[in-house]
Amino acid sequence: MANAKRFRGQLMIGLYMANAAAIAYAGLGNATKCDLAHAIQSDKVPNMMDISGGSADIYDEVTDVTLDLTLTELTPANIARAVQGLSTLVAADLAVVAEEHQASPGSFMPFDFLADLAVPPVLKKGATTFVAGTDYTVSEHGVDWLAPAGLVAGDDVTVDYTRANQTLIHALTNAGAFYALMLRGHDQVTGAPVMVRFNRVKLPPAATLGLLSDKFGTLNLKLTLLADPAVSGVGLSKFYSLLI
């Protein structure tokens, strides 16, 4: 068991730069899976010299290098990367005044942003102010209209509320990003450090993004390692390297 190993560590990610020393890495949080895989295409010459069969020669070509990751921390930054999105931090404690909507009795009317209910929203139709609990119920997401007097389907209303702290992510708007990835960790058996650098990777959108479940959510990502044009020299990998 002298060479048996059990690795634990943290995955780090940064935007790819040709100058690797300038990359600023940030943690991806807890990951329960990080599997490196090589796809191999083999060209074989069959052994025809005798009845033993087998191959007389073989050439193996690596056609793809991939990383399968499972992340358990669904942070806004991780979700944005998983959906190839751009994220914007929406400032909290900012008053939204006279946000315009069309209302219908018995319907749900979402706010444009998540609301901080520490400051009760105010809903109006012209000079008429609606009464919470009588005319509507409210959540951080918006208003469930009851049957207020004087409100008919399609009426123009306004709402004043205070925005909560939130991140706005627009999915599939950042397809051109390339990343550098790093695994920094230790061997649980010996305590020795280990570090793996993945030079240049492409992250496609996650195949699935679980939005409702009776279990903790995860992000399952499959990254493709690409050749790093900034790396040159005999014996230097354009794809990844290990310090172990």
N, C-alpha and C positions, 0 to 999 in steps of 0.2 A: 504493500500500500504506500510505499515511499513516494510514488509519483501520482497517486490518486489526487484529484483536485475537485473542489466544489467552489465555484465562483459566486460571489455576491458583489454587487456594485451599483453604480448610478450611471445612467445614460445622460450624456450632455449633447446639446445641439447648438449649431451656430450657422449663420449664413455663410456659404462657401466664398472664399477669397483665394485668389492665386497666391497671395502672401499668407501662408498658413499661420504665421506667427501673429497676424493681426486679427484672427478670428476670435470673436467674443462668444464664449459658450454659456448656455443657460441649461439648468437641469430639466429633464423631462419628468421627474418625479419617480415614483415607484413603478417598476416594470417586472412582470412575472415571467416574461419570455423574451429572449434575444437569441435567435437562431440564425447562424450564418450558413448559407447554402451555395454550392457551386453546381451549376448545370453543365453536364459533360456530354459532348458529342464525340463518339469514337469512330474512327475509320480503321477497319480491321482488314488484314490480308489473311485469307484462310490458308491453313496448312494443307497443301495438296500433295505433299511429297510421299506420304504414307497413310496407312489406315488409322493412325492415332488421332487424326482430326485436330481440333483446336485452331489456334491462330499462329501464323508465322511472324506477323508483325502487327503493331497497333500504334495508332497516333490518337491521343486524347486532346481535345480542344475544349477549353472552358468557354461556353457560349453566354453564360449569364452568372452574375454574382448577386445574391439577394440577402436581405435581412428581414426576418419576420419578428415583429415586436408586438407585445401586448402591454399596453399602458393602463394602469389602474387609476391614474389621477386625471380626471377630465377637467383640467384647467382651461380657461378661455384660450390661452396660447396653444395648448395641445389640440383643442378642438379646431381652432382656426387652421393649424397645419394639416389636420386630418381631412379637412374639407377644402383644402387649397383656398382658404379665405383670407381676407384682410380684416383685421380687428381694430376697433376704435374704442378707447375707454371713454364712457359717457360720464361726465362730471355729475356728482351727486349734489343734492341741496340746491339745485337750480330750478327756479320757479318757471313752470310752463303756463303761459297766460293765453286764454282764449283759443285753445287748440280746437280746430273745427272738425265736426263729425256730423253724420246723418244718423238719426235715431229711429228706432221702431219699437213699440211696446212689445214686451215679451222676448226681446232679443238681447244678445250679448254685443257690447260695443267696446272693442279693445282700444286702450290708449296707444299712442305712438311709442311711448317708452314705459318701462316699469316704474310704478309710482311708490313713493314713500308715504305710507298711510299715517305716519306721525302727524302729518299736516293733512287734514281731511280735504278731499277734492271738492270743488264747487262746480255744479252743472247748471247751465242756464239755457233757456230758449228766449232770446230777446231779453226783456226785462224780468222774466219769470225765473226764479231760482227753484230748482227741484229739491225735494227733501229726502235725505238718506233714510232708508228703512221703510219709507212710505211710497216713494216714487221709484226707488232703485236700491240695489245693494252693490257694494263696491269691493273690489279686491285690488291687489297690486297690478293686475293685468288689465283691468277695465271695469266696465259697469254692466250689471245685469238689470235691464229695465223691467219694472213691474208693469203697472197699467196706470201711469200718471194721467190725471185730467189735463186735457189740452195738448196731449202729445199724440200725433198720428204718424203713420209710417212715412219715413223720408224727411221728417222735420229736421231743419238745421239746428244744431245745438253747439254749445261751446263748453269746454271744461278747463278749469284751472287746477293744477296739481303740482307737486314737487317731485322731481325725478330722484329715483333711488340710484345707488352705485351699481353700475352694470357695464357690460362690454357688448358692443354691437359687432356682429360678425356677418359679413357678406360672403357667402360661399362661392367657390369656383370663380374667383376673381384674381387668383395669384398663382396661375399654373406655371409661370416661368421661374419659380424659385429653385435654387440648388442649395444643398446644405452640406455641412461637414458634421460628422457624428463621432462621438468618443465614448468609450466605456472605461470608467475608472473604478477599480474595485480591488478585492483581495481574495486570495485563496483561503477558504474557511479552514482547511486542514492545517496549513502551515502559517497562515497569517501574512504570507508574502504578497506584496502589491502586484497588480497587473493593470496594464493600460492598453487598450486597443483603439487605434485611430482609423476611421473610415474617411478617406480623403474627400470624396465627392459623391453625393447621393442624390437621387431623385425620389421624391415622395408623391406618389399618385394619391388621389382621393381614396379614403377608406372605402372598401367594398360595402360595408354596412356601418351604420351609426345607430346603436340601440338607444331609442328615446324613451321607451316604456318597457319596464321589466320588473320582475319580482326579485332580481338579484342585483348586486353591485355592477355598475356599468364598467365596460372596458373599451379601449380603443385598440383594434387589431389592425396593424399597419404592415404593409409589405413594401420595403424600399429596394430600389435597384442601385447597386454600386456602379458608378461610371468611371472611366479612365480620367485621371487628373492630368490635364495638359501641362500643368505647372511642374510636374515631377519628371525629371530626366536623370539618366545616369545608370550605369551598369549595376544591377542588383537592387535597385530601388523600385518598390511597388507603386504603381499608379493607382492602386485600389485600396489597400489597407496594410497596416503593419501592427505588430504586437510587441509589447514589452512585458516579459513574463519571467 
